[in-house]
Amino acid sequence: MRKHMTTSHDYVQTLKGQKLRFPDLDGLVQGWPQGLNPNYDAVKKIHHENIKGMPELGKRADSLIKGKFYRHYTFTIPYWALTSHSRLHIVSFFWPTANFDELLFMSNLVAWMYIWDDEMDSPEFNDLSRDFQAGEAIRRDTIRYIEASLDPNGQPEAISPDSTYLPALLTSFAPVAEAASSGMTPGQRRLFLNELIHAVNSTGIEQAAELSGKIPTIDEYIPLRMGTSAVSVLAVCIEYMAGIDLGDEIRAQPSIKQIYREVNCTVSLMNDLYSLRRELQHPFYHNANNCSVAVLYHQYQDLQTAVDKTYELIEATVARLRATAAEIQMLYPERREDLLAFVAGAQSSITGNMAWSLANKRYDLGISKCDGTAEITI
């Protein structure tokens, strides 16, 4: 019998060197919209200039603007031959039909989320991931700042954060707030703010659990992952990115909320498969236990079983998404065009994440498809 490891950190290290065969994720999304936003290059240029204008980022800037796409791949999700990318331009895959202003807003948002997340839990930058009280102070300041930024009468500049952490953690949110305040309806903006606060607070629960060394069950893990992944923040922007306003009545429908949840769950669990190897690399391995595959590996003590069980969870979320998308269109046939755009945005969020994950050097998977045959060594 396999010896039980004393901590979650030690246990996930036993994954190293094992083979992971990806399940048929491509088949789950067959026929869904996909592509690359034609505003990609223009937005990328602006962002690279903005990032270079924040010298306090230091080496953090490299993780935002450097990287290469694999060249000459023929994707099962059949697309592009690109030569360069940045981490924040995942949004060009998520939102292939968004206009320039919408894409710029989302790029600013994702850049801010990357800066914030890396500062909070990446040991390569600081020791915040091991200091819960310091993390809690930053979370409080962050929530105060985003609340004030999205309030028409707020004064974010009056907030005086602890000078010991990166100023860009707060100030880089300013262009996001400006665009949301001018472009979102009050109902869209409230939903956006609520999900931002939920994501920030979830990192505190995750940090406490991580510092305890306790291995969560899958039932404990999934609700927490739905907050810490921050995919829900992107999901509630589907209306804005599609240039539609469903209105408060439709937005409050359980079916709409269900679509947000299924997009969140699908992207988050797929990302657990794509990112596992990277999370096991020093200095990131302390994050590896915050992954469904690692959690299920502890339960079943077999990597491929853990992968297959993760796939079953993803398969169920996709099935629910399909059913719920059909349901909401039947409830409001007079809003058919807007609801079709909304569903397409939900679907392209998933296919876009898949394409970006396979193509970028962040995960360095070296595979071009997930049709049930591709393998990597962890």
C-alpha positions as CSV (number, residue, x, y, z in Angstrom):
1,M,0.0,0.0,0.0
2,R,1.2,3.5,-0.9
3,K,2.5,5.4,2.2
4,H,0.4,8.4,3.1
5,M,2.4,11.6,2.9
6,T,2.3,13.9,5.8
7,T,1.5,17.1,4.0
8,S,-0.3,18.1,0.8
9,H,2.8,19.7,-0.5
10,D,4.8,16.5,-0.2
11,Y,2.1,14.4,-1.7
12,V,1.7,16.3,-4.9
13,Q,5.4,16.0,-5.5
14,T,4.9,12.3,-6.2
15,L,3.2,13.3,-9.4
16,K,6.5,14.3,-11.0
17,G,7.7,12.1,-13.8
18,Q,4.2,10.5,-14.3
19,K,2.4,10.5,-17.7
20,L,-0.8,12.5,-18.1
21,R,-3.0,11.6,-21.0
22,F,-5.5,14.4,-21.8
23,P,-9.1,13.4,-22.3
24,D,-11.1,14.3,-25.4
25,L,-11.8,18.0,-24.4
26,D,-12.0,19.0,-28.1
27,G,-15.0,16.8,-28.7
28,L,-16.9,18.5,-25.9
29,V,-16.9,21.8,-27.6
30,Q,-17.3,20.8,-31.2
31,G,-19.2,23.4,-33.2
32,W,-18.7,26.2,-30.7
33,P,-17.4,29.6,-31.9
34,Q,-13.7,30.2,-31.9
35,G,-11.2,32.6,-33.3
36,L,-8.8,35.5,-32.6
37,N,-9.9,39.1,-32.2
38,P,-8.7,41.3,-35.1
39,N,-7.9,44.0,-32.6
40,Y,-5.2,41.8,-31.0
41,D,-2.2,43.7,-32.4
42,A,-3.5,47.2,-31.7
43,V,-4.4,46.3,-28.1
44,K,-1.2,44.5,-27.5
45,K,0.9,47.5,-28.5
46,I,-1.0,49.8,-26.1
47,H,-0.5,47.3,-23.2
48,H,3.1,46.8,-23.8
49,E,3.6,50.6,-23.7
50,N,1.5,50.8,-20.5
51,I,3.4,48.0,-18.7
52,K,6.7,49.6,-19.7
53,G,5.4,52.8,-18.1
54,M,5.1,51.0,-14.7
55,P,8.8,50.5,-13.7
56,E,7.7,49.3,-10.2
57,L,6.6,46.0,-11.8
58,G,10.2,45.0,-12.4
59,K,10.5,41.4,-13.5
60,R,6.7,41.0,-13.1
61,A,6.4,42.9,-16.4
62,D,8.3,40.1,-18.1
63,S,5.6,37.6,-17.1
64,L,3.0,39.9,-18.7
65,I,4.6,40.7,-22.0
66,K,7.0,38.0,-22.9
67,G,6.4,34.6,-24.5
68,K,6.2,32.9,-27.8
69,F,3.4,30.9,-29.5
70,Y,4.4,27.6,-31.0
71,R,4.6,28.0,-34.7
72,H,3.1,26.0,-37.5
73,Y,0.7,24.0,-35.4
74,T,-2.5,22.8,-37.0
75,F,-5.0,23.0,-34.1
76,T,-7.8,20.6,-33.6
77,I,-9.6,23.8,-32.7
78,P,-8.3,25.0,-36.1
79,Y,-6.9,28.4,-36.1
80,W,-4.0,30.6,-36.3
81,A,-0.3,30.8,-36.9
82,L,0.8,33.6,-34.5
83,T,4.3,34.5,-33.6
84,S,4.0,36.3,-30.3
85,H,1.7,36.8,-27.4
86,S,1.4,38.1,-23.8
87,R,-0.4,36.5,-20.9
88,L,-3.0,39.2,-20.8
89,H,-4.0,38.6,-24.4
90,I,-5.9,35.5,-23.5
91,V,-8.8,37.9,-23.9
92,S,-8.3,38.0,-27.7
93,F,-9.1,34.3,-27.7
94,F,-12.0,34.6,-25.2
95,W,-13.7,37.5,-27.1
96,P,-13.0,37.1,-30.9
97,T,-15.8,39.4,-31.9
98,A,-15.4,42.2,-29.3
99,N,-14.7,45.7,-30.6
100,F,-11.5,47.6,-29.8
101,D,-12.8,49.5,-26.7
102,E,-14.4,46.3,-25.2
103,L,-11.2,44.3,-25.8
104,L,-9.1,47.1,-24.3
105,F,-11.3,47.1,-21.2
106,M,-10.9,43.3,-20.8
107,S,-7.2,43.4,-21.4
108,N,-6.8,46.0,-18.7
109,L,-8.9,43.9,-16.4
110,V,-6.9,40.7,-17.0
111,A,-3.6,42.6,-16.7
112,W,-4.8,43.9,-13.3
113,M,-5.9,40.4,-12.2
114,Y,-2.5,38.9,-13.2
115,I,-0.6,41.6,-11.4
116,W,-2.7,41.2,-8.2
117,D,-2.6,37.4,-8.3
118,D,1.1,37.1,-8.9
119,E,1.9,39.5,-6.1
120,M,-0.3,37.6,-3.7
121,D,0.8,34.0,-4.3
122,S,4.0,33.8,-6.4
123,P,7.0,33.1,-4.2
124,E,9.3,34.3,-7.0
125,F,8.2,37.9,-6.2
126,N,7.8,38.0,-2.4
127,D,6.7,36.1,0.7
128,L,3.1,37.2,0.9
129,S,1.8,33.7,0.2
130,R,3.2,32.7,3.6
131,D,1.9,35.8,5.6
132,F,-1.8,35.5,6.1
133,Q,-2.2,38.8,8.0
134,A,-0.4,40.7,5.3
135,G,-2.6,39.1,2.7
136,E,-5.7,40.0,4.6
137,A,-4.6,43.7,4.8
138,I,-4.1,43.8,1.1
139,R,-7.4,42.2,0.5
140,R,-9.2,44.8,2.6
141,D,-7.4,47.6,0.8
142,T,-8.2,46.1,-2.6
143,I,-11.9,45.8,-1.8
144,R,-12.1,49.3,-0.5
145,Y,-10.4,50.6,-3.6
146,I,-12.5,48.7,-6.2
147,E,-15.7,49.7,-4.4
148,A,-14.7,53.3,-4.4
149,S,-13.5,53.1,-8.0
150,L,-16.9,51.7,-9.3
151,D,-19.0,54.0,-7.2
152,P,-19.9,57.2,-9.1
153,N,-19.4,59.1,-5.9
154,G,-16.4,57.2,-4.7
155,Q,-12.9,58.6,-4.0
156,P,-10.4,55.8,-4.6
157,E,-7.5,58.3,-4.5
158,A,-8.3,59.0,-0.9
159,I,-7.4,55.4,0.1
160,S,-3.9,55.2,1.6
161,P,-2.7,51.6,1.3
162,D,0.2,50.1,3.2
163,S,3.3,51.4,1.3
164,T,5.0,48.0,1.7
165,Y,3.3,46.4,-1.2
166,L,3.2,47.1,-5.0
167,P,1.3,50.3,-5.8
168,A,0.1,48.8,-9.1
169,L,-2.0,46.4,-7.1
170,L,-4.5,49.2,-6.8
171,T,-3.7,51.9,-9.3
172,S,-3.7,49.6,-12.4
173,F,-7.4,49.0,-11.7
174,A,-8.2,52.6,-12.5
175,P,-8.7,52.2,-16.3
176,V,-10.9,49.2,-15.7
177,A,-13.1,51.2,-13.4
178,E,-13.3,54.1,-15.8
179,A,-14.4,51.9,-18.7
180,A,-16.9,50.0,-16.5
181,S,-18.4,53.2,-15.1
182,S,-19.0,54.7,-18.5
183,G,-19.9,51.5,-20.5
184,M,-21.8,49.2,-18.1
185,T,-25.3,49.6,-16.9
186,P,-25.8,50.0,-13.2
187,G,-27.0,46.4,-13.0
188,Q,-24.0,45.1,-15.0
189,R,-21.7,47.1,-12.8
190,R,-23.1,45.8,-9.5
191,L,-22.7,42.2,-10.7
192,F,-19.1,42.9,-11.8
193,L,-18.3,44.4,-8.4
194,N,-19.8,41.6,-6.5
195,E,-17.8,39.0,-8.4
196,L,-14.6,41.0,-7.9
197,I,-15.2,41.1,-4.2
198,H,-16.0,37.4,-4.1
199,A,-12.8,36.5,-6.0
200,V,-10.6,38.7,-3.7
201,N,-12.2,37.2,-0.5
202,S,-11.8,33.6,-1.9
203,T,-8.0,34.0,-2.0
204,G,-8.1,34.5,1.8
205,I,-9.9,31.3,2.3
206,E,-7.5,29.5,-0.1
207,Q,-4.5,31.0,1.6
208,A,-5.7,29.9,5.1
209,A,-6.3,26.4,3.8
210,E,-3.0,26.3,2.0
211,L,-1.0,27.4,5.1
212,S,-2.8,24.7,7.1
213,G,-1.3,22.0,4.8
214,K,-4.7,20.2,4.8
215,I,-5.7,18.4,1.7
216,P,-9.3,19.4,0.7
217,T,-11.9,16.9,-0.6
218,I,-13.2,17.6,-4.1
219,D,-16.5,18.8,-2.7
220,E,-14.5,21.3,-0.6
221,Y,-12.2,22.3,-3.4
222,I,-14.7,23.1,-6.2
223,P,-16.7,25.9,-4.5
224,L,-13.4,27.5,-3.5
225,R,-11.9,27.2,-7.0
226,M,-15.0,28.9,-8.4
227,G,-13.9,32.0,-6.5
228,T,-10.1,31.9,-6.7
229,S,-10.0,31.3,-10.5
230,A,-11.7,34.7,-11.0
231,V,-13.3,33.2,-14.2
232,S,-16.6,34.4,-12.7
233,V,-15.4,37.9,-13.0
234,L,-14.8,37.5,-16.8
235,A,-18.1,35.5,-17.2
236,V,-20.3,38.3,-15.8
237,C,-18.8,40.6,-18.4
238,I,-20.2,38.6,-21.3
239,E,-23.0,41.1,-21.8
240,Y,-20.6,44.1,-21.9
241,M,-18.2,42.3,-24.2
242,A,-21.0,41.3,-26.6
243,G,-22.4,44.8,-26.7
244,I,-25.8,43.8,-25.3
245,D,-28.0,44.6,-22.3
246,L,-30.2,41.8,-21.2
247,G,-31.8,44.0,-18.5
248,D,-32.2,43.3,-14.8
249,E,-35.1,40.9,-15.2
250,I,-33.3,38.5,-17.5
251,R,-30.0,39.0,-15.7
252,A,-31.6,37.9,-12.5
253,Q,-32.9,34.6,-14.0
254,P,-31.6,31.4,-12.5
255,S,-30.7,30.2,-16.0
256,I,-28.4,33.2,-16.6
257,K,-26.7,32.7,-13.2
258,Q,-26.3,29.0,-14.1
259,I,-24.6,29.8,-17.3
260,Y,-22.1,32.0,-15.4
261,R,-21.5,29.1,-13.0
262,E,-20.9,26.5,-15.8
263,V,-18.5,28.8,-17.7
264,N,-16.6,29.3,-14.5
265,C,-16.5,25.6,-13.6
266,T,-15.6,24.5,-17.1
267,V,-12.8,26.9,-17.6
268,S,-11.4,26.4,-14.1
269,L,-11.4,22.6,-14.2
270,M,-9.9,22.6,-17.7
271,N,-7.2,24.9,-16.5
272,D,-6.4,22.5,-13.7
273,L,-5.5,19.9,-16.4
274,Y,-3.5,22.3,-18.5
275,S,-1.6,24.0,-15.6
276,L,-0.7,21.0,-13.4
277,R,2.8,20.5,-14.6
278,R,3.6,24.2,-14.3
279,E,2.3,24.3,-10.7
280,L,4.7,21.5,-9.8
281,Q,7.7,23.6,-10.8
282,H,9.7,25.5,-8.2
283,P,8.7,28.0,-6.8
284,F,5.0,27.4,-7.7
285,Y,4.5,23.9,-6.2
286,H,2.9,25.4,-3.1
287,N,-0.1,26.2,-5.4
288,A,-0.3,22.7,-6.9
289,N,-2.6,21.3,-4.2
290,N,-5.1,24.0,-5.3
291,C,-6.0,21.9,-8.3
292,S,-8.7,19.3,-8.9
293,V,-6.3,16.8,-10.4
294,A,-4.1,16.9,-7.3
295,V,-7.0,16.7,-5.0
296,L,-8.4,13.7,-6.8
297,Y,-5.0,12.2,-7.0
298,H,-4.8,12.2,-3.3
299,Q,-8.2,10.5,-3.1
300,Y,-7.6,7.8,-5.8
301,Q,-3.8,7.6,-5.6
302,D,-3.6,7.2,-9.4
303,L,-3.0,10.1,-11.8
304,Q,-4.9,9.0,-14.8
305,T,-7.9,8.2,-12.6
306,A,-7.7,11.7,-11.2
307,V,-7.6,13.1,-14.8
308,D,-10.5,11.0,-15.9
309,K,-12.6,12.0,-12.9
310,T,-11.8,15.7,-13.6
311,Y,-13.0,15.1,-17.2
312,E,-16.3,13.7,-15.9
313,L,-16.8,16.9,-13.9
314,I,-16.0,18.9,-17.0
315,E,-18.3,16.8,-19.2
316,A,-21.2,17.4,-16.7
317,T,-20.6,21.2,-16.6
318,V,-20.7,21.4,-20.4
319,A,-23.9,19.3,-20.6
320,R,-25.5,21.7,-18.1
321,L,-24.4,24.7,-20.0
322,R,-25.9,23.4,-23.2
323,A,-29.2,22.6,-21.5
324,T,-29.4,25.9,-19.7
325,A,-28.6,27.9,-22.9
326,A,-31.5,26.2,-24.7
327,E,-33.8,26.8,-21.7
328,I,-33.1,30.6,-21.4
329,Q,-33.8,31.1,-25.1
330,M,-37.1,29.4,-24.8
331,L,-38.1,31.6,-21.9
332,Y,-37.4,34.8,-23.8
333,P,-37.9,34.1,-27.6
334,E,-38.4,37.9,-28.2
335,R,-34.8,38.4,-27.1
336,R,-33.4,35.6,-29.3
337,E,-30.6,37.6,-31.0
338,D,-29.2,39.0,-27.7
339,L,-29.4,35.6,-26.0
340,L,-27.7,34.0,-28.9
341,A,-24.9,36.5,-28.6
342,F,-24.8,35.9,-24.8
343,V,-24.5,32.1,-25.3
344,A,-21.8,32.5,-28.0
345,G,-19.8,34.6,-25.6
346,A,-20.1,31.9,-23.0
347,Q,-19.0,29.3,-25.5
348,S,-16.0,31.3,-26.9
349,S,-14.8,31.9,-23.3
350,I,-14.3,28.2,-23.1
351,T,-12.9,27.5,-26.5
352,G,-10.6,30.6,-26.2
353,N,-9.2,29.4,-22.9
354,M,-8.5,26.0,-24.5
355,A,-6.7,27.5,-27.5
356,W,-4.6,29.9,-25.4
357,S,-3.7,27.1,-23.0
358,L,-2.4,24.8,-25.7
359,A,-0.5,27.5,-27.6
360,N,1.3,29.6,-24.9
361,K,4.6,29.1,-23.3
362,R,3.2,29.6,-19.8
363,Y,2.2,25.9,-19.7
364,D,4.6,24.8,-22.4
365,L,2.6,21.7,-23.1
366,G,4.0,21.0,-26.6
367,I,0.7,19.5,-27.8
368,S,-1.7,20.7,-30.4
369,K,-4.9,19.0,-29.6
370,C,-6.8,17.3,-26.8
371,D,-8.6,14.5,-28.6
372,G,-8.0,11.7,-26.1
373,T,-4.5,10.7,-27.4
374,A,-2.2,13.6,-26.4
375,E,0.2,12.9,-23.4
376,I,2.7,14.9,-21.4
377,T,5.1,14.0,-18.7
378,I,4.5,15.8,-15.4
